[in-house]
Amino acid sequence: MDGAPETGYVVLAKDETRIGLYSNEPSMLNFRGANLDDVVAYLRVNGMSDIPDVIHESDDSTGFTIKDPDGNIIYFNTCEGFDPDPNKSSS
């Protein structure tokens, strides 16, 4: 969908879900397009107690970052400009 191997990243898409693969150091995997509050709740219920809260980012998306056991970054993010928080006022 976006990027190219020679640029160091690619973004793959299926339906409304986006997965970004980045070749920077350390390696990073980016999942996009989900309701992140639901993702955090799912991970916590399934035993991952060190999951951070979802944050509102400067591009009006939401996101959070974790690391896998090998130190790779896993970044969860909604699409730019999309914030599923119905209580947040838009300007």
Backbone as a chain_set.jsonl record, in Angstrom:
{"seq": "MDGAPETGYVVLAKDETRIGLYSNEPSMLNFRGANLDDVVAYLRVNGMSDIPDVIHESDDSTGFTIKDPDGNIIYFNTCEGFDPDPNKSSS", "coords": {"N": [[0.817, -1.192, 0.0], [1.985, 1.226, 0.752], [5.223, 2.842, 0.811], [8.417, 1.187, 0.206], [10.707, -1.54, -0.161], [13.343, -0.545, -0.578], [13.213, 1.94, 0.633], [13.196, 1.419, 3.258], [10.885, 0.81, 4.582], [7.603, -0.703, 4.477], [4.077, -0.601, 4.021], [1.425, -2.653, 4.56], [-1.873, -3.645, 3.567], [-5.108, -4.826, 4.496], [-8.41, -4.909, 4.096], [-9.611, -2.748, 6.518], [-7.365, -2.761, 8.049], [-3.974, -2.001, 8.717], [-0.56, -2.848, 8.378], [2.605, -1.967, 9.231], [5.936, -2.42, 8.247], [9.171, -1.976, 9.31], [12.619, -1.313, 8.754], [14.442, -0.211, 10.467], [16.79, 0.269, 13.222], [16.156, -0.409, 16.591], [14.334, -3.173, 15.114], [10.988, -2.54, 13.931], [7.525, -3.143, 14.168], [4.431, -2.176, 12.973], [1.094, -1.871, 13.756], [-1.989, -0.827, 12.471], [-5.153, 0.883, 12.692], [-7.061, -0.276, 14.427], [-9.407, -0.381, 17.215], [-7.851, 0.86, 19.8], [-8.195, 0.873, 22.572], [-9.665, -1.437, 22.959], [-7.763, -3.304, 22.084], [-5.702, -2.994, 24.021], [-7.139, -3.76, 26.339], [-7.69, -6.454, 25.671], [-5.044, -7.532, 25.532], [-4.206, -7.145, 28.182], [-6.082, -8.7, 29.644], [-5.298, -11.144, 28.764], [-2.919, -11.697, 30.064], [-0.751, -9.885, 29.76], [0.615, -7.72, 31.638], [2.108, -5.38, 31.638], [1.315, -3.476, 29.762], [1.104, -0.321, 28.269], [-1.036, 2.602, 28.749], [-3.291, 3.832, 26.231], [-2.373, 6.572, 24.23], [-3.134, 9.944, 23.182], [-2.112, 11.225, 20.174], [-0.097, 13.726, 18.429], [-1.021, 13.973, 15.807], [-3.713, 13.594, 15.894], [-4.333, 10.928, 16.074], [-4.426, 7.797, 17.898], [-2.27, 5.888, 20.057], [0.079, 3.315, 21.162], [3.071, 1.806, 22.467], [4.95, -1.193, 22.641], [7.509, -3.586, 23.58], [8.841, -6.561, 22.175], [10.064, -9.768, 23.458], [12.637, -9.865, 22.329], [13.383, -7.271, 22.084], [12.386, -5.851, 19.942], [10.419, -3.231, 18.585], [6.955, -2.826, 18.907], [4.44, -1.146, 17.563], [1.342, 0.21, 18.007], [-1.226, 1.885, 16.349], [-3.773, 4.198, 15.456], [-5.206, 5.332, 12.356], [-3.878, 8.338, 10.882], [-5.352, 11.307, 12.013], [-7.601, 10.016, 12.934], [-9.405, 9.458, 15.732], [-10.785, 7.407, 18.005], [-12.044, 8.215, 20.335], [-14.955, 9.251, 21.657], [-15.411, 11.255, 23.45], [-13.535, 13.185, 23.153], [-13.046, 16.473, 22.202], [-13.283, 17.927, 18.993], [-11.298, 20.191, 17.078]], "CA": [[0.0, 0.0, 0.0], [2.837, 2.41, 0.861], [6.633, 2.551, 1.039], [9.089, 0.215, -0.655], [11.85, -2.088, 0.571], [14.533, 0.304, -0.658], [13.047, 3.101, 1.511], [13.316, 0.962, 4.64], [9.601, 0.443, 5.181], [6.438, -0.971, 3.639], [2.811, -0.69, 4.733], [0.53, -3.605, 3.923], [-3.266, -3.388, 3.943], [-6.193, -5.778, 4.247], [-9.612, -4.247, 4.572], [-9.3, -1.51, 7.235], [-6.181, -2.975, 8.882], [-2.685, -1.685, 8.11], [0.612, -3.325, 9.098], [3.824, -1.342, 8.728], [7.177, -3.13, 8.538], [10.258, -1.002, 9.249], [13.915, -1.975, 8.898], [15.357, 0.579, 11.294], [17.291, -0.428, 14.409], [15.776, -1.806, 16.475], [13.233, -3.419, 14.183], [9.677, -2.108, 14.412], [6.314, -3.613, 13.506], [3.382, -1.192, 13.247], [-0.278, -2.27, 13.454], [-2.813, 0.375, 12.395], [-6.555, 0.832, 12.306], [-7.954, -0.94, 15.371], [-9.773, 0.36, 18.422], [-6.726, 0.51, 20.661], [-8.657, 0.564, 23.925], [-10.017, -2.858, 22.917], [-6.516, -4.067, 21.978], [-5.07, -2.949, 25.34], [-7.941, -4.592, 27.237], [-7.462, -7.847, 25.285], [-3.7, -7.925, 25.938], [-4.155, -7.2, 29.651], [-6.869, -9.857, 30.092], [-4.572, -12.354, 28.381], [-1.695, -11.876, 30.813], [0.305, -8.898, 29.548], [0.3, -6.7, 32.638], [2.913, -4.169, 31.471], [0.851, -2.746, 28.579], [0.827, 1.079, 28.623], [-2.316, 3.168, 28.326], [-3.351, 4.459, 24.914], [-2.175, 8.021, 24.298], [-3.578, 10.742, 22.041], [-0.903, 11.734, 19.541], [-0.199, 15.07, 17.848], [-1.718, 13.948, 14.52], [-5.092, 13.223, 16.212], [-4.513, 9.487, 16.147], [-4.083, 7.275, 19.211], [-1.263, 4.855, 19.907], [0.902, 2.847, 22.273], [4.227, 1.034, 22.023], [5.499, -2.216, 23.521], [8.652, -4.293, 23.01], [8.778, -8.008, 22.31], [11.18, -10.254, 24.272], [13.914, -9.623, 21.653], [13.638, -5.839, 22.034], [11.777, -5.221, 18.775], [9.327, -2.321, 18.911], [5.645, -3.087, 18.31], [3.735, 0.133, 17.683], [-0.068, 0.157, 17.639], [-1.628, 3.255, 16.06], [-4.893, 4.372, 14.545], [-4.81, 6.117, 11.192], [-3.725, 9.769, 11.123], [-6.599, 12.063, 12.023], [-8.71, 9.225, 13.456], [-9.367, 9.232, 17.171], [-12.081, 6.804, 18.315], [-12.554, 8.693, 21.619], [-16.11, 10.111, 21.392], [-15.426, 12.325, 24.423], [-12.528, 14.194, 22.813], [-13.618, 17.493, 21.33], [-12.485, 18.209, 17.801], [-11.168, 21.628, 16.857]], "C": [[0.861, 1.256, 0.0], [4.268, 1.972, 1.112], [7.174, 1.566, 0.017], [10.301, -0.31, 0.104], [13.087, -1.187, 0.542], [14.432, 1.572, 0.194], [13.151, 2.714, 2.985], [12.006, 0.649, 5.312], [8.585, 0.108, 4.1], [5.217, -1.015, 4.549], [1.908, -1.596, 3.916], [-0.884, -3.355, 4.416], [-4.145, -4.58, 3.611], [-7.424, -5.191, 4.9], [-9.225, -2.936, 5.264], [-8.038, -1.614, 8.085], [-4.918, -2.689, 8.087], [-1.584, -2.251, 8.999], [1.828, -2.682, 8.445], [5.034, -2.14, 9.173], [8.332, -2.168, 8.298], [11.587, -1.703, 9.494], [14.917, -1.138, 9.682], [15.854, -0.257, 12.476], [16.745, 0.233, 15.649], [14.606, -1.951, 15.502], [11.91, -2.983, 14.792], [8.589, -2.692, 13.535], [5.205, -2.674, 13.935], [2.039, -1.747, 12.805], [-1.14, -1.022, 13.488], [-4.276, 0.028, 12.16], [-7.509, 0.164, 13.273], [-8.394, 0.021, 16.471], [-8.758, -0.038, 19.479], [-7.119, 0.268, 22.101], [-9.046, -0.908, 24.014], [-8.767, -3.732, 22.855], [-5.818, -4.128, 23.335], [-5.825, -3.847, 26.317], [-7.71, -6.077, 26.947], [-6.091, -8.329, 25.771], [-3.598, -8.067, 27.457], [-4.902, -8.413, 30.189], [-6.129, -11.161, 29.806], [-3.15, -12.402, 28.938], [-0.575, -10.879, 30.597], [0.026, -7.692, 30.452], [1.048, -5.386, 32.44], [2.549, -3.364, 30.218], [0.536, -1.304, 28.98], [-0.572, 1.497, 28.202], [-2.183, 3.754, 26.926], [-3.177, 5.969, 25.088], [-2.733, 8.689, 23.049], [-2.352, 11.42, 21.466], [-1.169, 13.051, 18.815], [-0.935, 15.107, 16.51], [-3.185, 13.54, 14.663], [-5.368, 11.729, 16.065], [-4.293, 9.077, 17.611], [-3.065, 6.164, 19.018], [-0.664, 4.409, 21.226], [1.982, 1.934, 21.716], [4.615, 0.016, 23.098], [6.744, -2.79, 22.843], [8.445, -5.788, 23.2], [10.0, -8.483, 23.106], [12.563, -10.038, 23.646], [14.245, -8.144, 21.545], [13.097, -5.131, 20.814], [10.591, -4.372, 19.207], [8.065, -2.763, 18.184], [4.791, -1.867, 18.618], [2.32, -0.035, 17.156], [-0.536, 1.605, 17.459], [-2.873, 3.242, 15.198], [-4.395, 5.184, 13.362], [-4.752, 7.594, 11.55], [-5.074, 10.47, 11.03], [-7.79, 11.303, 12.567], [-8.509, 8.978, 14.933], [-10.726, 8.678, 17.57], [-12.69, 7.272, 19.626], [-13.712, 9.654, 21.382], [-16.17, 11.296, 22.36], [-14.414, 13.438, 24.119], [-13.158, 15.201, 21.864], [-12.708, 17.739, 20.144], [-12.447, 19.712, 17.587], [-10.992, 21.95, 15.412]], "O": [[0.529, 2.239, -0.662], [4.505, 0.856, 1.575], [6.476, 1.166, -0.915], [10.866, 0.406, 0.931], [13.799, -1.084, 1.541], [15.447, 2.216, 0.457], [13.19, 3.582, 3.857], [11.986, 0.263, 6.481], [8.687, 0.568, 2.963], [5.312, -1.419, 5.709], [1.655, -1.347, 2.737], [-1.082, -2.908, 5.546], [-3.961, -5.252, 2.596], [-7.468, -5.002, 6.115], [-8.571, -2.093, 4.648], [-7.677, -0.658, 8.772], [-4.801, -3.085, 6.928], [-1.657, -2.152, 10.224], [2.05, -2.838, 7.244], [5.149, -2.498, 10.345], [8.46, -1.608, 7.21], [11.675, -2.589, 10.345], [16.124, -1.348, 9.561], [15.377, -1.371, 12.693], [16.883, 1.453, 15.738], [13.974, -0.966, 15.121], [11.723, -3.044, 16.007], [8.714, -2.731, 12.311], [5.046, -2.399, 15.124], [1.848, -2.06, 11.63], [-1.044, -0.233, 14.428], [-4.601, -0.974, 11.524], [-8.693, 0.046, 12.956], [-7.823, 1.099, 16.635], [-8.802, -1.154, 19.996], [-6.435, -0.48, 22.799], [-8.789, -1.558, 25.027], [-8.711, -4.781, 23.497], [-5.387, -5.201, 23.758], [-5.204, -4.617, 27.049], [-7.553, -6.87, 27.875], [-5.985, -9.408, 26.354], [-2.974, -9.004, 27.955], [-4.412, -9.087, 31.095], [-6.307, -12.155, 30.51], [-2.277, -13.058, 28.369], [0.48, -11.022, 31.215], [-0.701, -6.772, 30.079], [0.66, -4.371, 33.019], [3.391, -2.647, 29.678], [-0.217, -1.081, 29.927], [-1.215, 0.825, 27.395], [-1.09, 4.125, 26.497], [-3.765, 6.568, 25.989], [-2.798, 8.074, 21.984], [-1.628, 12.113, 22.181], [-2.319, 13.439, 18.613], [-1.426, 16.163, 16.112], [-3.83, 13.182, 13.677], [-6.523, 11.32, 15.945], [-4.008, 9.924, 18.458], [-2.995, 5.562, 17.947], [-0.869, 5.034, 22.266], [1.833, 1.361, 20.636], [4.61, 0.314, 24.293], [7.001, -2.512, 21.672], [7.946, -6.235, 24.233], [10.885, -7.68, 23.399], [13.563, -10.03, 24.364], [15.277, -7.785, 20.977], [13.317, -3.931, 20.652], [9.841, -4.761, 20.102], [8.098, -3.041, 16.986], [4.464, -1.59, 19.772], [2.122, -0.383, 15.992], [-0.277, 2.453, 18.313], [-3.024, 2.394, 14.319], [-3.265, 5.674, 13.38], [-5.491, 8.054, 12.42], [-5.839, 10.253, 10.09], [-8.883, 11.861, 12.662], [-7.529, 8.348, 15.331], [-11.726, 9.391, 17.489], [-13.753, 6.784, 20.01], [-13.479, 10.78, 20.942], [-16.909, 12.249, 22.113], [-14.434, 14.497, 24.747], [-13.734, 14.826, 20.843], [-11.486, 17.756, 20.289], [-13.413, 20.422, 17.867], [-10.867, 23.12, 15.05]]}, "num_chains": 1, "name": "protein.A"}
